Structure formats: structure tokens, C-alpha cells
Amino acid sequence: MARLQSSLELPEVPAEAAWQLVTDWPAHSRWIPLTVVTIDADSPGSSGLGCRFTGRTGIGPVGFDDPMTVTRWQPPVDGMAGQCRVVKRGRWLAGWAEIEVQPTEAGCRLVWTEDVRPRWTPRAADPVLARVGTVVFDRTLRQLARELPRQM
């Protein structure tokens, strides 16, 4: 699978604020290109362990669904990092994503790691997928950061 990792230092942003925004699944629609994220109708909630949501990526009628389930949920508390893991459960994409929000003296650090592969691609495509994915997620994190409140 293609492993990619993006990270962003967020000075003056409390870890709790970054966590709240990055785990607001429908908000991802604002940052991930050509994608709309919705909470699944049968999800036990809009966040937390067991939450199920789907990212629909495409243009018009052409696209694919990327359904996911939250399998780890540990918000940041008392100076400890927050960690969330989602597992992809669709026909098109296999893998997982992890989001970590690490408190720092200046604010926090956001780390996004994915291990993903379209089910129909060969392993030889992994380096290209990792490169493209990293560029997309670097951009995604920068856009997310624009919405985060700064501490005063």
C-alpha cells in the first residue's frame, strides 16, 4: 500500500481546537478536492469510536465512495496527544488513515498518515500514489489550518 504522511505545526492553536476541527468529518468537504463527506445514516454518532462516514469523490455522476469507520478515538487531554484511526471499508479503496494532534509548547502539531491503495492498482504504483497523496494532504492540512482559531 502507499504510505503517506503530512504534518503541520500550528503555533498558537490549542490541541483541543485542532482535534475538534480535524475530526469534524463533514468539514473535510471544504478541504479535500472534489470530495463531499457525509455521516452514514446508520452511524452511532457524528464522531467518536464506531462513527461511520463516507467521502464521495468525483465530478458530477462520475466518482466513487470511500466509506470509513472510526476504530480508534482518543481525544487530546492533559497534554497527551489525541489519536484517531479510520479504516476504509469500500470497494474502491483499501487501507486506513490516522490523525494525531500533538500538544506542543507553542500550540500543537497535526500529523496525518495514510496507508491506502485503490484496490485495482498494482504495488508498483505505490510510490506514485504516495507522492500524489502527500501533495494533496499537505494542501488539505494548510486549508484546514486557515479555519483554526489562534489563542490570544
Secondary structure, DSSP 8 states (H G I E B T S, - for coil): -EEEEEEEEEET--HHHHHHHHT-GGGGGGTSTTEEEEE-TT-S-SSSTT-EEEEEEEETTEEEEEEEEEEEEE--BTTB-EEEEEEEESSSEEEEEEEEEEE-SSEEEEEEEEEEEETTS-GGGHHHHHHHHHHHHHHHHHHHHTTS----
